[in-house]
Structure formats: structure tokens, C-alpha cells
């Protein structure tokens, strides 16, 4: 199962300059512009085995980092080497070892 989430949008309000060049623009009128569009983060469910029991969580890759979440905790690691799925499994087992999964 895949989950979706959004992060960070910055909203900017400004006044139109005198003598604006686009249609319908009145000098001094307020306008709203998105300076940074929200980015979509794709969360994927993952299950691994730790000490004979199934452990569930979700992971996402964001900006070269793998994030793993469970109901009781979260861990992150750099995305290098073997791939996101393998790193997510390792992080999930670490959370389980800490009693957070």
C-alpha cells in the first residue's frame, strides 16, 4: 500500500506595482503567489521479521534520506549503497530492537 503526504508550501502576499503590465491589474491591488510549491512524498508500507515476529512500518525517500515510521517511532538514514528498501528494512529492525515497532 502506498500513502501520500505533502510538505512545505510558502505563501507570499504582495501589492501590485504602480503601472502594472497585466490585464485586470489595479495599482496597489493585493495578489497571492505560491513561492514554493508543495512536494509530494510517497510513503510505502514495509514488513520485516525481527526475532521471529512480523514488524510493520512505512518508509519514504526525501532528499537523499530514507525515513521509516512506526506507530511508536521514526528513524532516518542517508540513502547510499544497497538501496532504499534495504535501508528501510534495517531501520525498521533497529526500531523493533528499541521497542518502538
C-alpha positions as CSV (number, residue, x, y, z in Angstrom):
1,X,0.0,0.0,0.0
2,X,1.2,3.5,-0.8
3,X,0.4,6.6,1.2
4,X,0.7,10.2,0.1
5,X,1.8,13.2,2.1
6,X,2.6,16.9,1.4
7,X,5.2,19.1,3.0
8,X,6.1,22.8,2.9
9,X,4.3,25.4,0.9
10,X,5.3,29.1,1.3
11,X,2.6,31.6,0.6
12,X,3.5,35.2,-0.4
13,X,1.2,38.2,-0.5
14,X,2.2,41.3,-2.3
15,X,0.8,44.5,-3.7
16,X,0.7,45.2,-7.4
17,X,3.2,47.9,-8.6
18,X,2.1,51.2,-10.0
19,X,1.6,50.9,-13.7
20,X,1.3,47.0,-13.7
21,X,1.5,45.3,-17.1
22,X,-1.1,42.5,-16.9
23,X,-4.8,42.8,-17.6
24,X,-7.1,43.4,-14.7
25,X,-4.3,44.7,-12.5
26,X,-5.1,47.8,-10.4
27,X,-2.3,49.8,-8.8
28,X,-2.0,48.7,-5.2
29,X,-4.2,45.6,-5.5
30,X,-3.3,42.6,-3.4
31,X,-2.2,39.3,-5.0
32,X,-1.3,35.9,-3.7
33,X,1.6,33.8,-5.2
34,X,3.0,30.5,-4.2
35,X,6.7,30.8,-3.8
36,X,7.4,27.1,-3.2
37,X,5.0,24.5,-4.4
38,X,4.3,21.7,-2.1
39,X,6.1,18.5,-2.8
40,X,4.6,15.1,-2.7
41,X,6.2,12.4,-0.5
42,X,5.4,8.8,-1.4
43,X,5.2,6.6,1.7
44,X,5.4,2.8,1.1
45,X,4.4,0.1,3.7
46,X,7.2,-2.3,4.6
47,X,7.2,-5.5,6.7
48,X,10.2,-7.3,8.1
49,X,10.9,-10.0,10.6
50,X,12.6,-9.3,14.0
51,X,13.1,-12.1,16.5
52,X,10.5,-14.3,14.9
53,X,7.7,-11.7,14.6
54,X,6.5,-9.6,11.8
55,X,7.1,-5.8,12.2
56,X,5.3,-3.2,10.1
57,X,6.1,0.3,9.2
58,X,6.2,2.8,6.4
59,X,9.2,4.4,4.6
60,X,9.8,7.3,2.3
61,X,12.7,8.8,0.4
62,X,13.2,12.5,0.7
63,X,16.2,14.5,-0.4
64,X,18.7,11.6,-0.3
65,X,17.4,10.4,3.1
66,X,15.3,7.3,3.9
67,X,12.7,7.8,6.7
68,X,11.0,5.0,8.4
69,X,8.0,5.4,10.7
70,X,6.1,3.1,13.0
71,X,3.3,3.9,15.4
72,X,5.9,4.4,18.2
73,X,8.9,6.0,16.5
74,X,10.9,7.2,13.5
75,X,14.4,6.8,12.2
76,X,16.3,8.3,9.2
77,X,19.5,7.4,7.3
78,X,21.4,8.6,4.3
79,X,20.4,6.9,1.0
80,X,23.7,5.3,0.0
81,X,24.7,1.8,-1.2
82,X,22.2,-1.0,-1.3
83,X,19.0,0.9,-1.9
84,X,16.0,2.4,-0.1
85,X,14.1,-0.8,0.5
86,X,17.1,-2.5,2.2
87,X,17.9,0.6,4.3
88,X,14.3,0.9,5.3
89,X,14.2,-2.8,6.4
90,X,17.4,-2.2,8.5
91,X,15.9,0.9,10.1
92,X,12.7,-0.9,10.9
93,X,14.6,-3.7,12.6
94,X,16.5,-1.1,14.6
95,X,13.2,0.4,15.7
96,X,12.0,-3.0,16.7
97,X,15.2,-3.6,18.8
98,X,14.5,-0.4,20.6
99,X,10.9,-1.5,21.3
100,X,9.4,1.1,19.0
101,X,7.9,-1.2,16.5
